[in-house]
Amino acid sequence: MRTLLRFSTHVVDNQPPPLAAHDAFATDTALREALAREGGAWGEPEVAAYGKLAGGELRECARLANAHRPQLRTHDRYGQRIDEVEFHPAYHRLMACAIEHGVTGFAWRHAERPGAHVVRAALMYLHYQADQGSACPLTMTYACVPALRHAPELAQSWLPRIVAPHYDGRHVPAWDKPGNTIGMGMTEKQGGSDVRANTTRATPIGDGLYELVGHKWFFSAPMSDAFLVTAQTEAGTTCFLLPRYAPDGSRNALRLQRLKDKLGDWSNASSEVEFAGALAWRVGAEGRGIATILEMVGLTRQDCLLGSAALMRQALVLALHHVRHRRAFGALLLDQPLMRAVLADLAMESEAATALAFRVASAVDAGARDPREAAFARVATAIGKYWVCKRAPGFVNEAQECLGGTGYIEESELPRLYRQAPVNSIWEGSGNIQCLDVLRALQRESECVQALTEELAMARGEHSALDAAAAEIGMALTVPTDFAPERARWLVERLALCLQAGLLFRGGHAEIAAAFCASRLQGAGGLTYGVLPAGAPIDALLARAWPETAAG
C-alpha cells in the first residue's frame, strides 16, 4: 500500500460520468411538441416506449455494431459462391428493435389514421440518435411501399411482409420469412446522379421475369431480401424488384464485388455488385423507372432530413451532458457565459431543424388527402434535405469543441457522429441535385409555388426580418422560370430559414423565434455558433434543450 501511494501521482476528478441510459423522448422538449403539433400525439405511447430504448440499450448496441463492421463472405469453405454479409449480433438487435417498434411499417399499418407518418418519423428520429448506419435499410424498407404499389401482384405478395413488425436476418428466400427488408441500387460507375446514363440491361424472359446484366457502383444494404433497381429496356430506364434469392429458391445471380470502405456509416454495409443474369420483376411501366423509383426516393430524402436533425440532437445532448459536469476556471462549463451562448445557439439550430423535419413529415402524411400538402411535401422535402443536412457537419464539430480534446476521442461518441454527418447531404441526391429539384418544381408546378407562398404567409407580421426575407423570396417566386440555376442555393437557403422561422413562431415560442430571425435573417448573428443577438433567450433555450430533472 505504501508503494502504491508513493507512485500515485494524482486523484482523478473533474471528469464527467458516462452518459447514462436516459429517456430520449421525455428529455426532448422540441420533439414532444413537434409530435403533438403535427398530428402525432395519439402515437405518443409507442414513441415514448422507443425513447427509452434509443437512449439506453440501443446506444450500446450501436457501439458494438460500429466497432465490429460488416464482413463480406463471397464464398463458403467449399468454394461455393454465397455473396453474404456477416454482421455482429448487436446489429441484428438494432434492426429487430426498430422493425418491431414500427420504424419501417408503423405508418403503413396505420395509414388510415392522420398523423401515422408523423409518429413513424418520431420513431426514426429516435433510432437515428442511437445508431445511424442501420437507418439505411430501415428507411429503404419504409420508403419502398409507394413504388411497389405500381406492381399490384408483387405488392400483394411482398407488402404484407415488408410492413410486418418482424425482423429475420437469416440467409433464406424472402417468402420463407415473416418479415422482409428492402435495399436499393441506382448509381453506376459512369452515371452517378445521372441515372439515365446507366447501362445495365434488362431482357424479358417470360413469366413476368427479366434478366439483368450490368452493375451498380453503390448497392445499398446488400443483405436485404430484395432490391429496387433500375435498368434499361427497349423503352428506356425501368424499375425492377430484384430478390436476393431467385424465384426457384436458388441464389440469384448478383455478385457482391466488395463492400465500400466508407468515411462513416460503419454499422451498415454498402457494396458494389455485378448482375450476371440476375432475375427481377418489373415495377411500373417500361421507360417510367425514374418516376417510379422517385416515389421511394422522396421518402428516403425525408429520412435524410430527419436523420440530420436527429444527429444534431444527439450531438447537443452529449455536449450538454459534458458541460454540466466539467469545471474550468472556477465554475462549471455550463455556467460560463460564452459557453452558454454557444450551447444556446446550438439548441436553437436543433429546434429549428426538428421543427422543419416534422413539418415535412406532416405534409407527407397529409399528401394523400390534401393536394396542397402534397405540393408542399414535394418541394419542402428537398429544401429541408438541402439545408439541414448541410448544417449537420458544422453543428457536430461545434459540439465536439464543447468537450475539448475529449470530443475528438472515439469513446466520446462524437467522432462517430462527425464521420456520419456528411452522408445525408450526399446520399439520395447531393446539395446541387436538391436545389435544382426545388427550382424544377417551382418552374413546372405552380401548385408548389402556391403551397410555399401560403406557408410563408402564416407567419406574416411576426418579425420584420422574416417579413423582409419572405417578400424577397416572393419576388423571386413571381417568375420562377427566370431564376438562374447558379442562384438556386441562395433561394433554397432563404426558403429553409424562412420556413424554420415561421415554424418556431407557430410553435408558440416567440422569444426563441425572434432570436432565430435576428441571428439568421437580420444579420445580428455570425458565421459561427455562439454569436447571438443581444438579449437572446439563452436561459430558456438551455432549459428546453435538456431538462435537468428528466436528464439526471
PyMOL commands that set and color helices and strands:
alter all, ss='L'
color gray80, all
select helices_A, chain A and resi 2-6+29-37+41-54+57-67+89-100+106-109+116-130+135-143+145-148+152-162+174-176+195-197+289-325+333-335+337-366+371-408+410-412+414-420+423-426+431-444+446-457+464-478+480-482+485-506+510-520+538-545+548-551
alter helices_A, ss='H'
color red, helices_A
select strands_A, chain A and resi 71-75+81-86+182-185+201-206+209-220+226-233+236-243+254-259+270-283+327-328+331-332
alter strands_A, ss='S'
color yellow, strands_A
deselect
rebuild
show_as cartoon
